[in-house]
Amino acid sequence: MTLSSGAKTQAMPAPYEMRPLRTEQDRDAVAELLAQRTQWLIDHNLIPPYLGDAAVLYREQWVDAVALFEGGLPAGCLRLNRQPALPYWSAESDEPSLLVSLAYTAPGRKSDMIGRLMTLWAQHFARRAGMTWVRCEVPSGAPSSDGSLRLVDHLKDGCGWQFVRSLKDTDNRPLTLLQLPATPRPGLEALIHCAVPLHPAANVTEEPVRSEAG
C-alpha cells in the first residue's frame, strides 16, 4: 500500500515512558522489580549496595520517584532530589544539580542499555530543568564483600558516568562520587516519552538524602 502525495505519516509512539510513581499499581510493579534485582544479586553472590527494603523508600510520600516503563512494566527506576544539600561535594562546583539515587534495572534485561537510557534521560531532564550537573553517590565497599565496586565500574563503563573521587561518608564508609553535565539530547523524545513534570508535585519535599545507586 502506498501513500498518496497528500497523506501524512503518523509518528510512532516512543517505546519507553519515564513517569512518576503516582499509583499503587506502579509502586507495586517497582517493588517487584526491586525484589527481583535484589534476588539476582544474591543469586550471583553479590551483596546489594542498599541492604534495607528499597521498596519502602520508593513508597515514602515525600520521595520524587520515577520509573522507565516499557510495555506497561518498569524496566528501571530511580529517585530524584532536585535541591540536594550535597555535603560530600564541597570540593566541587555548587552549581544547581540533580542528585539521583537508588537506581535499579530489571534483571533479565541488558542492564547497560536501560542504565544508559536512564542516564541520558537524567542529563536531558536536568538541562530542561535549568540544572548544570547530574550527580550520584555510590557506596563502594571492598569487592570481596559486596558488588559495590562492580556497580561503580558498570556506571562508568556501561552507562557513561564520570568518576569524580572517593571518600568516606559520615559513618566512615567508602563512598564514590560520580557526575555528568546536564546535556540536551536531541531526538531522545522519540525514544523516551517524558511524563515527569519539571517541577515536583506539591506533596514532594526536597530532603537531603544520602544517594545510593543499585
Biotite code that builds the C-alpha atoms (Angstrom):
import biotite.structure as struc

atoms = struc.array([
    struc.Atom([0.000, 0.000, 0.000], chain_id="A", res_id=1, res_name="MET", atom_name="CA", element="C"),
    struc.Atom([1.384, 3.392, -0.987], chain_id="A", res_id=2, res_name="THR", atom_name="CA", element="C"),
    struc.Atom([0.518, 6.767, 0.489], chain_id="A", res_id=3, res_name="LEU", atom_name="CA", element="C"),
    struc.Atom([-0.851, 9.486, -1.733], chain_id="A", res_id=4, res_name="SER", atom_name="CA", element="C"),
    struc.Atom([1.232, 12.613, -2.070], chain_id="A", res_id=5, res_name="SER", atom_name="CA", element="C"),
    struc.Atom([-1.047, 14.458, 0.337], chain_id="A", res_id=6, res_name="GLY", atom_name="CA", element="C"),
    struc.Atom([-1.067, 11.765, 3.046], chain_id="A", res_id=7, res_name="ALA", atom_name="CA", element="C"),
    struc.Atom([0.871, 12.273, 6.258], chain_id="A", res_id=8, res_name="LYS", atom_name="CA", element="C"),
    struc.Atom([2.643, 9.553, 8.191], chain_id="A", res_id=9, res_name="THR", atom_name="CA", element="C"),
    struc.Atom([1.717, 9.274, 11.843], chain_id="A", res_id=10, res_name="GLN", atom_name="CA", element="C"),
    struc.Atom([4.596, 9.434, 14.298], chain_id="A", res_id=11, res_name="ALA", atom_name="CA", element="C"),
    struc.Atom([5.245, 6.177, 16.085], chain_id="A", res_id=12, res_name="MET", atom_name="CA", element="C"),
    struc.Atom([4.812, 6.323, 19.862], chain_id="A", res_id=13, res_name="PRO", atom_name="CA", element="C"),
    struc.Atom([8.014, 6.224, 21.899], chain_id="A", res_id=14, res_name="ALA", atom_name="CA", element="C"),
    struc.Atom([8.813, 2.665, 23.080], chain_id="A", res_id=15, res_name="PRO", atom_name="CA", element="C"),
    struc.Atom([9.671, 3.885, 26.607], chain_id="A", res_id=16, res_name="TYR", atom_name="CA", element="C"),
    struc.Atom([7.998, 6.233, 29.050], chain_id="A", res_id=17, res_name="GLU", atom_name="CA", element="C"),
    struc.Atom([9.577, 7.859, 32.101], chain_id="A", res_id=18, res_name="MET", atom_name="CA", element="C"),
    struc.Atom([6.873, 8.760, 34.598], chain_id="A", res_id=19, res_name="ARG", atom_name="CA", element="C"),
    struc.Atom([6.379, 9.425, 38.306], chain_id="A", res_id=20, res_name="PRO", atom_name="CA", element="C"),
    struc.Atom([5.144, 6.656, 40.586], chain_id="A", res_id=21, res_name="LEU", atom_name="CA", element="C"),
    struc.Atom([1.718, 8.028, 41.405], chain_id="A", res_id=22, res_name="ARG", atom_name="CA", element="C"),
    struc.Atom([-0.417, 4.871, 41.665], chain_id="A", res_id=23, res_name="THR", atom_name="CA", element="C"),
    struc.Atom([-0.256, 1.822, 43.910], chain_id="A", res_id=24, res_name="GLU", atom_name="CA", element="C"),
    struc.Atom([-0.109, -0.328, 40.781], chain_id="A", res_id=25, res_name="GLN", atom_name="CA", element="C"),
    struc.Atom([3.059, 1.410, 39.623], chain_id="A", res_id=26, res_name="ASP", atom_name="CA", element="C"),
    struc.Atom([4.596, 1.245, 43.113], chain_id="A", res_id=27, res_name="ARG", atom_name="CA", element="C"),
    struc.Atom([3.787, -2.456, 43.336], chain_id="A", res_id=28, res_name="ASP", atom_name="CA", element="C"),
    struc.Atom([5.374, -3.068, 39.924], chain_id="A", res_id=29, res_name="ALA", atom_name="CA", element="C"),
    struc.Atom([8.537, -1.246, 41.004], chain_id="A", res_id=30, res_name="VAL", atom_name="CA", element="C"),
    struc.Atom([8.581, -3.192, 44.292], chain_id="A", res_id=31, res_name="ALA", atom_name="CA", element="C"),
    struc.Atom([8.561, -6.405, 42.243], chain_id="A", res_id=32, res_name="GLU", atom_name="CA", element="C"),
    struc.Atom([11.440, -5.099, 40.093], chain_id="A", res_id=33, res_name="LEU", atom_name="CA", element="C"),
    struc.Atom([13.436, -4.270, 43.235], chain_id="A", res_id=34, res_name="LEU", atom_name="CA", element="C"),
    struc.Atom([12.779, -7.705, 44.715], chain_id="A", res_id=35, res_name="ALA", atom_name="CA", element="C"),
    struc.Atom([13.841, -9.422, 41.502], chain_id="A", res_id=36, res_name="GLN", atom_name="CA", element="C"),
    struc.Atom([17.036, -7.375, 41.185], chain_id="A", res_id=37, res_name="ARG", atom_name="CA", element="C"),
    struc.Atom([17.937, -7.954, 44.839], chain_id="A", res_id=38, res_name="THR", atom_name="CA", element="C"),
    struc.Atom([17.410, -11.693, 44.433], chain_id="A", res_id=39, res_name="GLN", atom_name="CA", element="C"),
    struc.Atom([19.505, -11.662, 41.256], chain_id="A", res_id=40, res_name="TRP", atom_name="CA", element="C"),
    struc.Atom([22.376, -10.036, 43.159], chain_id="A", res_id=41, res_name="LEU", atom_name="CA", element="C"),
    struc.Atom([22.110, -12.593, 45.966], chain_id="A", res_id=42, res_name="ILE", atom_name="CA", element="C"),
    struc.Atom([21.991, -15.480, 43.471], chain_id="A", res_id=43, res_name="ASP", atom_name="CA", element="C"),
    struc.Atom([25.215, -14.143, 41.940], chain_id="A", res_id=44, res_name="HIS", atom_name="CA", element="C"),
    struc.Atom([26.914, -13.874, 45.350], chain_id="A", res_id=45, res_name="ASN", atom_name="CA", element="C"),
    struc.Atom([26.748, -10.074, 45.331], chain_id="A", res_id=46, res_name="LEU", atom_name="CA", element="C"),
    struc.Atom([25.602, -8.101, 48.351], chain_id="A", res_id=47, res_name="ILE", atom_name="CA", element="C"),
    struc.Atom([23.196, -5.328, 47.289], chain_id="A", res_id=48, res_name="PRO", atom_name="CA", element="C"),
    struc.Atom([24.610, -1.818, 47.856], chain_id="A", res_id=49, res_name="PRO", atom_name="CA", element="C"),
    struc.Atom([21.453, -0.984, 49.812], chain_id="A", res_id=50, res_name="TYR", atom_name="CA", element="C"),
    struc.Atom([20.763, -3.661, 52.424], chain_id="A", res_id=51, res_name="LEU", atom_name="CA", element="C"),
    struc.Atom([17.331, -2.470, 53.534], chain_id="A", res_id=52, res_name="GLY", atom_name="CA", element="C"),
    struc.Atom([13.967, -2.755, 51.812], chain_id="A", res_id=53, res_name="ASP", atom_name="CA", element="C"),
    struc.Atom([14.324, -0.361, 48.891], chain_id="A", res_id=54, res_name="ALA", atom_name="CA", element="C"),
    struc.Atom([10.624, -0.694, 48.058], chain_id="A", res_id=55, res_name="ALA", atom_name="CA", element="C"),
    struc.Atom([9.780, 1.071, 51.321], chain_id="A", res_id=56, res_name="VAL", atom_name="CA", element="C"),
    struc.Atom([11.923, 4.028, 50.280], chain_id="A", res_id=57, res_name="LEU", atom_name="CA", element="C"),
    struc.Atom([10.069, 4.201, 46.972], chain_id="A", res_id=58, res_name="TYR", atom_name="CA", element="C"),
    struc.Atom([6.734, 4.374, 48.781], chain_id="A", res_id=59, res_name="ARG", atom_name="CA", element="C"),
    struc.Atom([7.596, 7.335, 51.019], chain_id="A", res_id=60, res_name="GLU", atom_name="CA", element="C"),
    struc.Atom([5.220, 10.173, 50.205], chain_id="A", res_id=61, res_name="GLN", atom_name="CA", element="C"),
    struc.Atom([7.879, 12.871, 50.039], chain_id="A", res_id=62, res_name="TRP", atom_name="CA", element="C"),
    struc.Atom([10.027, 10.911, 47.566], chain_id="A", res_id=63, res_name="VAL", atom_name="CA", element="C"),
    struc.Atom([10.307, 12.111, 43.965], chain_id="A", res_id=64, res_name="ASP", atom_name="CA", element="C"),
    struc.Atom([10.434, 8.622, 42.423], chain_id="A", res_id=65, res_name="ALA", atom_name="CA", element="C"),
    struc.Atom([10.233, 7.789, 38.714], chain_id="A", res_id=66, res_name="VAL", atom_name="CA", element="C"),
    struc.Atom([10.463, 4.670, 36.571], chain_id="A", res_id=67, res_name="ALA", atom_name="CA", element="C"),
    struc.Atom([11.220, 3.872, 32.952], chain_id="A", res_id=68, res_name="LEU", atom_name="CA", element="C"),
    struc.Atom([8.303, 1.851, 31.608], chain_id="A", res_id=69, res_name="PHE", atom_name="CA", element="C"),
    struc.Atom([8.272, -0.403, 28.567], chain_id="A", res_id=70, res_name="GLU", atom_name="CA", element="C"),
    struc.Atom([5.119, -2.207, 27.517], chain_id="A", res_id=71, res_name="GLY", atom_name="CA", element="C"),
    struc.Atom([3.395, -1.189, 30.755], chain_id="A", res_id=72, res_name="GLY", atom_name="CA", element="C"),
    struc.Atom([6.095, -2.649, 33.027], chain_id="A", res_id=73, res_name="LEU", atom_name="CA", element="C"),
    struc.Atom([9.050, -0.873, 34.676], chain_id="A", res_id=74, res_name="PRO", atom_name="CA", element="C"),
    struc.Atom([12.430, -1.646, 33.130], chain_id="A", res_id=75, res_name="ALA", atom_name="CA", element="C"),
    struc.Atom([14.265, 0.596, 35.579], chain_id="A", res_id=76, res_name="GLY", atom_name="CA", element="C"),
    struc.Atom([13.658, 3.097, 38.375], chain_id="A", res_id=77, res_name="CYS", atom_name="CA", element="C"),
    struc.Atom([15.400, 5.853, 40.292], chain_id="A", res_id=78, res_name="LEU", atom_name="CA", element="C"),
    struc.Atom([14.770, 8.582, 42.835], chain_id="A", res_id=79, res_name="ARG", atom_name="CA", element="C"),
    struc.Atom([15.359, 12.273, 42.188], chain_id="A", res_id=80, res_name="LEU", atom_name="CA", element="C"),
    struc.Atom([16.478, 15.041, 44.510], chain_id="A", res_id=81, res_name="ASN", atom_name="CA", element="C"),
    struc.Atom([16.266, 18.392, 42.766], chain_id="A", res_id=82, res_name="ARG", atom_name="CA", element="C"),
    struc.Atom([17.610, 20.512, 45.645], chain_id="A", res_id=83, res_name="GLN", atom_name="CA", element="C"),
    struc.Atom([20.247, 18.303, 47.278], chain_id="A", res_id=84, res_name="PRO", atom_name="CA", element="C"),
    struc.Atom([22.444, 19.596, 50.088], chain_id="A", res_id=85, res_name="ALA", atom_name="CA", element="C"),
    struc.Atom([25.482, 17.704, 48.651], chain_id="A", res_id=86, res_name="LEU", atom_name="CA", element="C"),
    struc.Atom([27.668, 17.751, 51.799], chain_id="A", res_id=87, res_name="PRO", atom_name="CA", element="C"),
    struc.Atom([30.205, 15.410, 50.164], chain_id="A", res_id=88, res_name="TYR", atom_name="CA", element="C"),
    struc.Atom([30.727, 17.702, 47.166], chain_id="A", res_id=89, res_name="TRP", atom_name="CA", element="C"),
    struc.Atom([32.297, 20.697, 48.934], chain_id="A", res_id=90, res_name="SER", atom_name="CA", element="C"),
    struc.Atom([35.402, 20.461, 46.722], chain_id="A", res_id=91, res_name="ALA", atom_name="CA", element="C"),
    struc.Atom([33.302, 20.553, 43.537], chain_id="A", res_id=92, res_name="GLU", atom_name="CA", element="C"),
    struc.Atom([31.127, 23.188, 41.941], chain_id="A", res_id=93, res_name="SER", atom_name="CA", element="C"),
    struc.Atom([27.997, 24.151, 43.865], chain_id="A", res_id=94, res_name="ASP", atom_name="CA", element="C"),
    struc.Atom([26.043, 24.811, 40.662], chain_id="A", res_id=95, res_name="GLU", atom_name="CA", element="C"),
    struc.Atom([22.439, 23.510, 40.533], chain_id="A", res_id=96, res_name="PRO", atom_name="CA", element="C"),
    struc.Atom([22.458, 19.711, 40.451], chain_id="A", res_id=97, res_name="SER", atom_name="CA", element="C"),
    struc.Atom([20.068, 16.797, 40.095], chain_id="A", res_id=98, res_name="LEU", atom_name="CA", element="C"),
    struc.Atom([21.023, 14.043, 42.540], chain_id="A", res_id=99, res_name="LEU", atom_name="CA", element="C"),
    struc.Atom([19.823, 10.572, 41.550], chain_id="A", res_id=100, res_name="VAL", atom_name="CA", element="C"),
    struc.Atom([19.728, 7.638, 43.950], chain_id="A", res_id=101, res_name="SER", atom_name="CA", element="C"),
    struc.Atom([18.613, 4.028, 44.347], chain_id="A", res_id=102, res_name="LEU", atom_name="CA", element="C"),
    struc.Atom([18.716, 3.354, 40.608], chain_id="A", res_id=103, res_name="ALA", atom_name="CA", element="C"),
    struc.Atom([17.755, -0.204, 39.681], chain_id="A", res_id=104, res_name="TYR", atom_name="CA", element="C"),
    struc.Atom([17.193, -2.071, 36.426], chain_id="A", res_id=105, res_name="THR", atom_name="CA", element="C"),
    struc.Atom([15.130, -5.194, 35.901], chain_id="A", res_id=106, res_name="ALA", atom_name="CA", element="C"),
    struc.Atom([17.150, -8.438, 35.752], chain_id="A", res_id=107, res_name="PRO", atom_name="CA", element="C"),
    struc.Atom([16.993, -10.410, 32.541], chain_id="A", res_id=108, res_name="GLY", atom_name="CA", element="C"),
    struc.Atom([17.461, -7.238, 30.516], chain_id="A", res_id=109, res_name="ARG", atom_name="CA", element="C"),
    struc.Atom([20.626, -5.775, 29.070], chain_id="A", res_id=110, res_name="LYS", atom_name="CA", element="C"),
    struc.Atom([21.180, -3.533, 32.077], chain_id="A", res_id=111, res_name="SER", atom_name="CA", element="C"),
    struc.Atom([23.796, -1.410, 30.281], chain_id="A", res_id=112, res_name="ASP", atom_name="CA", element="C"),
    struc.Atom([21.147, -0.336, 27.770], chain_id="A", res_id=113, res_name="MET", atom_name="CA", element="C"),
    struc.Atom([18.483, 0.501, 30.364], chain_id="A", res_id=114, res_name="ILE", atom_name="CA", element="C"),
    struc.Atom([21.011, 2.183, 32.638], chain_id="A", res_id=115, res_name="GLY", atom_name="CA", element="C"),
    struc.Atom([22.355, 4.182, 29.700], chain_id="A", res_id=116, res_name="ARG", atom_name="CA", element="C"),
    struc.Atom([18.833, 5.232, 28.697], chain_id="A", res_id=117, res_name="LEU", atom_name="CA", element="C"),
    struc.Atom([18.080, 6.412, 32.233], chain_id="A", res_id=118, res_name="MET", atom_name="CA", element="C"),
    struc.Atom([21.396, 8.278, 32.287], chain_id="A", res_id=119, res_name="THR", atom_name="CA", element="C"),
    struc.Atom([20.643, 10.062, 29.011], chain_id="A", res_id=120, res_name="LEU", atom_name="CA", element="C"),
    struc.Atom([17.167, 10.907, 30.254], chain_id="A", res_id=121, res_name="TRP", atom_name="CA", element="C"),
    struc.Atom([18.552, 12.324, 33.524], chain_id="A", res_id=122, res_name="ALA", atom_name="CA", element="C"),
    struc.Atom([21.034, 14.522, 31.639], chain_id="A", res_id=123, res_name="GLN", atom_name="CA", element="C"),
    struc.Atom([18.330, 15.796, 29.290], chain_id="A", res_id=124, res_name="HIS", atom_name="CA", element="C"),
    struc.Atom([15.808, 16.330, 32.092], chain_id="A", res_id=125, res_name="PHE", atom_name="CA", element="C"),
    struc.Atom([18.334, 18.180, 34.261], chain_id="A", res_id=126, res_name="ALA", atom_name="CA", element="C"),
    struc.Atom([19.166, 20.515, 31.390], chain_id="A", res_id=127, res_name="ARG", atom_name="CA", element="C"),
    struc.Atom([15.477, 21.191, 30.749], chain_id="A", res_id=128, res_name="ARG", atom_name="CA", element="C"),
    struc.Atom([15.074, 21.974, 34.464], chain_id="A", res_id=129, res_name="ALA", atom_name="CA", element="C"),
    struc.Atom([17.895, 24.527, 34.312], chain_id="A", res_id=130, res_name="GLY", atom_name="CA", element="C"),
    struc.Atom([20.477, 22.474, 36.197], chain_id="A", res_id=131, res_name="MET", atom_name="CA", element="C"),
    struc.Atom([24.177, 22.104, 35.492], chain_id="A", res_id=132, res_name="THR", atom_name="CA", element="C"),
    struc.Atom([25.046, 18.627, 36.805], chain_id="A", res_id=133, res_name="TRP", atom_name="CA", element="C"),
    struc.Atom([23.595, 15.169, 37.338], chain_id="A", res_id=134, res_name="VAL", atom_name="CA", element="C"),
    struc.Atom([25.276, 13.524, 40.313], chain_id="A", res_id=135, res_name="ARG", atom_name="CA", element="C"),
    struc.Atom([25.169, 10.282, 42.289], chain_id="A", res_id=136, res_name="CYS", atom_name="CA", element="C"),
    struc.Atom([26.903, 8.844, 45.353], chain_id="A", res_id=137, res_name="GLU", atom_name="CA", element="C"),
    struc.Atom([27.634, 5.129, 45.398], chain_id="A", res_id=138, res_name="VAL", atom_name="CA", element="C"),
    struc.Atom([28.705, 3.179, 48.499], chain_id="A", res_id=139, res_name="PRO", atom_name="CA", element="C"),
    struc.Atom([31.890, 1.378, 47.472], chain_id="A", res_id=140, res_name="SER", atom_name="CA", element="C"),
    struc.Atom([32.944, -1.345, 49.873], chain_id="A", res_id=141, res_name="GLY", atom_name="CA", element="C"),
    struc.Atom([35.589, -3.962, 49.264], chain_id="A", res_id=142, res_name="ALA", atom_name="CA", element="C"),
    struc.Atom([34.884, -6.122, 46.198], chain_id="A", res_id=143, res_name="PRO", atom_name="CA", element="C"),
    struc.Atom([35.381, -9.251, 48.284], chain_id="A", res_id=144, res_name="SER", atom_name="CA", element="C"),
    struc.Atom([32.428, -8.308, 50.480], chain_id="A", res_id=145, res_name="SER", atom_name="CA", element="C"),
    struc.Atom([29.902, -6.838, 48.041], chain_id="A", res_id=146, res_name="ASP", atom_name="CA", element="C"),
    struc.Atom([29.241, -5.758, 44.465], chain_id="A", res_id=147, res_name="GLY", atom_name="CA", element="C"),
    struc.Atom([29.572, -2.032, 45.017], chain_id="A", res_id=148, res_name="SER", atom_name="CA", element="C"),
    struc.Atom([32.815, -1.604, 43.074], chain_id="A", res_id=149, res_name="LEU", atom_name="CA", element="C"),
    struc.Atom([31.309, -3.710, 40.311], chain_id="A", res_id=150, res_name="ARG", atom_name="CA", element="C"),
    struc.Atom([28.413, -1.251, 40.299], chain_id="A", res_id=151, res_name="LEU", atom_name="CA", element="C"),
    struc.Atom([30.791, 1.716, 40.024], chain_id="A", res_id=152, res_name="VAL", atom_name="CA", element="C"),
    struc.Atom([32.507, 0.066, 37.050], chain_id="A", res_id=153, res_name="ASP", atom_name="CA", element="C"),
    struc.Atom([29.112, -0.611, 35.469], chain_id="A", res_id=154, res_name="HIS", atom_name="CA", element="C"),
    struc.Atom([28.059, 3.021, 35.852], chain_id="A", res_id=155, res_name="LEU", atom_name="CA", element="C"),
    struc.Atom([31.339, 4.274, 34.370], chain_id="A", res_id=156, res_name="LYS", atom_name="CA", element="C"),
    struc.Atom([31.893, 1.771, 31.562], chain_id="A", res_id=157, res_name="ASP", atom_name="CA", element="C"),
    struc.Atom([28.327, 0.798, 30.709], chain_id="A", res_id=158, res_name="GLY", atom_name="CA", element="C"),
    struc.Atom([26.398, 3.997, 31.410], chain_id="A", res_id=159, res_name="CYS", atom_name="CA", element="C"),
    struc.Atom([28.979, 6.709, 30.809], chain_id="A", res_id=160, res_name="GLY", atom_name="CA", element="C"),
    struc.Atom([29.207, 8.256, 34.291], chain_id="A", res_id=161, res_name="TRP", atom_name="CA", element="C"),
    struc.Atom([32.385, 10.196, 35.093], chain_id="A", res_id=162, res_name="GLN", atom_name="CA", element="C"),
    struc.Atom([34.384, 9.367, 38.218], chain_id="A", res_id=163, res_name="PHE", atom_name="CA", element="C"),
    struc.Atom([34.909, 12.368, 40.499], chain_id="A", res_id=164, res_name="VAL", atom_name="CA", element="C"),
    struc.Atom([36.575, 10.996, 43.648], chain_id="A", res_id=165, res_name="ARG", atom_name="CA", element="C"),
    struc.Atom([36.285, 8.563, 46.532], chain_id="A", res_id=166, res_name="SER", atom_name="CA", element="C"),
    struc.Atom([35.898, 9.486, 50.194], chain_id="A", res_id=167, res_name="LEU", atom_name="CA", element="C"),
    struc.Atom([34.390, 8.340, 53.487], chain_id="A", res_id=168, res_name="LYS", atom_name="CA", element="C"),
    struc.Atom([30.812, 9.151, 54.427], chain_id="A", res_id=169, res_name="ASP", atom_name="CA", element="C"),
    struc.Atom([29.690, 10.330, 57.863], chain_id="A", res_id=170, res_name="THR", atom_name="CA", element="C"),
    struc.Atom([29.659, 6.708, 59.050], chain_id="A", res_id=171, res_name="ASP", atom_name="CA", element="C"),
    struc.Atom([33.235, 6.205, 57.802], chain_id="A", res_id=172, res_name="ASN", atom_name="CA", element="C"),
    struc.Atom([32.124, 4.003, 54.904], chain_id="A", res_id=173, res_name="ARG", atom_name="CA", element="C"),
    struc.Atom([33.727, 4.286, 51.442], chain_id="A", res_id=174, res_name="PRO", atom_name="CA", element="C"),
    struc.Atom([31.724, 6.406, 49.006], chain_id="A", res_id=175, res_name="LEU", atom_name="CA", element="C"),
    struc.Atom([32.305, 7.069, 45.306], chain_id="A", res_id=176, res_name="THR", atom_name="CA", element="C"),
    struc.Atom([31.126, 10.290, 43.673], chain_id="A", res_id=177, res_name="LEU", atom_name="CA", element="C"),
    struc.Atom([30.087, 10.246, 40.016], chain_id="A", res_id=178, res_name="LEU", atom_name="CA", element="C"),
    struc.Atom([28.673, 13.013, 37.839], chain_id="A", res_id=179, res_name="GLN", atom_name="CA", element="C"),
    struc.Atom([27.752, 14.085, 34.310], chain_id="A", res_id=180, res_name="LEU", atom_name="CA", element="C"),
    struc.Atom([26.975, 17.502, 32.856], chain_id="A", res_id=181, res_name="PRO", atom_name="CA", element="C"),
    struc.Atom([23.327, 18.267, 32.248], chain_id="A", res_id=182, res_name="ALA", atom_name="CA", element="C"),
    struc.Atom([23.140, 17.943, 28.473], chain_id="A", res_id=183, res_name="THR", atom_name="CA", element="C"),
    struc.Atom([20.363, 18.255, 25.901], chain_id="A", res_id=184, res_name="PRO", atom_name="CA", element="C"),
    struc.Atom([19.815, 15.026, 23.999], chain_id="A", res_id=185, res_name="ARG", atom_name="CA", element="C"),
    struc.Atom([18.148, 15.902, 20.688], chain_id="A", res_id=186, res_name="PRO", atom_name="CA", element="C"),
    struc.Atom([15.814, 13.195, 19.489], chain_id="A", res_id=187, res_name="GLY", atom_name="CA", element="C"),
    struc.Atom([15.532, 11.473, 22.873], chain_id="A", res_id=188, res_name="LEU", atom_name="CA", element="C"),
    struc.Atom([11.801, 12.200, 22.939], chain_id="A", res_id=189, res_name="GLU", atom_name="CA", element="C"),
    struc.Atom([11.328, 9.773, 20.055], chain_id="A", res_id=190, res_name="ALA", atom_name="CA", element="C"),
    struc.Atom([12.716, 7.026, 22.289], chain_id="A", res_id=191, res_name="LEU", atom_name="CA", element="C"),
    struc.Atom([11.503, 8.070, 25.745], chain_id="A", res_id=192, res_name="ILE", atom_name="CA", element="C"),
    struc.Atom([8.243, 9.880, 26.365], chain_id="A", res_id=193, res_name="HIS", atom_name="CA", element="C"),
    struc.Atom([8.786, 12.008, 29.479], chain_id="A", res_id=194, res_name="CYS", atom_name="CA", element="C"),
    struc.Atom([5.771, 12.425, 31.776], chain_id="A", res_id=195, res_name="ALA", atom_name="CA", element="C"),
    struc.Atom([7.863, 13.712, 34.701], chain_id="A", res_id=196, res_name="VAL", atom_name="CA", element="C"),
    struc.Atom([6.994, 17.353, 35.489], chain_id="A", res_id=197, res_name="PRO", atom_name="CA", element="C"),
    struc.Atom([9.857, 19.825, 35.553], chain_id="A", res_id=198, res_name="LEU", atom_name="CA", element="C"),
    struc.Atom([8.660, 20.915, 38.995], chain_id="A", res_id=199, res_name="HIS", atom_name="CA", element="C"),
    struc.Atom([7.979, 18.312, 41.715], chain_id="A", res_id=200, res_name="PRO", atom_name="CA", element="C"),
    struc.Atom([4.475, 17.519, 42.902], chain_id="A", res_id=201, res_name="ALA", atom_name="CA", element="C"),
    struc.Atom([3.121, 19.517, 45.836], chain_id="A", res_id=202, res_name="ALA", atom_name="CA", element="C"),
    struc.Atom([3.496, 16.561, 48.208], chain_id="A", res_id=203, res_name="ASN", atom_name="CA", element="C"),
    struc.Atom([7.179, 16.112, 47.349], chain_id="A", res_id=204, res_name="VAL", atom_name="CA", element="C"),
    struc.Atom([9.553, 17.692, 49.870], chain_id="A", res_id=205, res_name="THR", atom_name="CA", element="C"),
    struc.Atom([13.138, 18.020, 48.729], chain_id="A", res_id=206, res_name="GLU", atom_name="CA", element="C"),
    struc.Atom([15.031, 16.436, 51.613], chain_id="A", res_id=207, res_name="GLU", atom_name="CA", element="C"),
    struc.Atom([18.783, 15.840, 51.519], chain_id="A", res_id=208, res_name="PRO", atom_name="CA", element="C"),
    struc.Atom([19.170, 12.067, 51.324], chain_id="A", res_id=209, res_name="VAL", atom_name="CA", element="C"),
    struc.Atom([22.405, 10.108, 51.012], chain_id="A", res_id=210, res_name="ARG", atom_name="CA", element="C"),
    struc.Atom([22.268, 8.725, 47.494], chain_id="A", res_id=211, res_name="SER", atom_name="CA", element="C"),
    struc.Atom([22.693, 5.054, 46.749], chain_id="A", res_id=212, res_name="GLU", atom_name="CA", element="C"),
    struc.Atom([22.524, 3.523, 43.277], chain_id="A", res_id=213, res_name="ALA", atom_name="CA", element="C"),
    struc.Atom([21.797, -0.127, 42.576], chain_id="A", res_id=214, res_name="GLY", atom_name="CA", element="C"),
])
